[in-house]
């Protein structure tokens, strides 16, 4: 390893100009290593920033006194760092973030309006279906159902409910059957 390159590496730890010069020198290696990687919502500049982070790790740990070359060492650190980025991105707890699609405010408002309209429609359907259910009841069952559910009277005090206890039980069975059908 040349002494000038070792000096540049040691200087790049604290000097941003030397760091930029070193990064520019190894940019072809960076582009070669980055070529196969792609993540949604990760721009080219994001990948270069990750390469800069890896270079900072490499220059702080690199010891060129044994004669080893910086290029292969930096390639190894960069590849390891990129695998860590991918591992973090695809972690189980972050999968929902990776699959998320950003929604604009106007699209969100439109969705809220559609949900409100759907909620209103669901309420109308429920009223229609409830009317259909009530039509299935006999007059005696309807009277017992109305007294128990709509009026919400206490069955122990109301003599009408005590007299129609069987009709109320038939109403309960019909409502369960009706809910399973719909």
C-alpha angles and dihedrals in degrees: 000000000000118000092230092057092048089050090050091051093050091046092049090066091073105013118074093198091055089046091053091048092050092047090049089051092054096038094107089056090048093051091049092051094044096049098091095046124094132160127174111253091019111113127201089258090055090055091048090050089053088050089053090051089051090049090053089052090048097049094047092052100034118111110187095180092099092058097252119149120250096215098065091041092052091047090054093048091046094050091047091049092049091051088053091051090051092046090052092046094050096040113135094246092052098047091098090056091050091052096042119116117209114241122210118229092248091052090049091051090049090051091050091050091050091048091049090050090047090050089053091048091049089053091052092049090049091053091050092048091047090052089051089051093050089051089060092059122093116238090258092048091047091052091049092045092049092049093049103038110020099035092033094209123168110261094213093061102036111082090195092061092046090053092049098043093122091049089052091051090051089050090052091051091048093051091051091049091046092051091052091051094051 
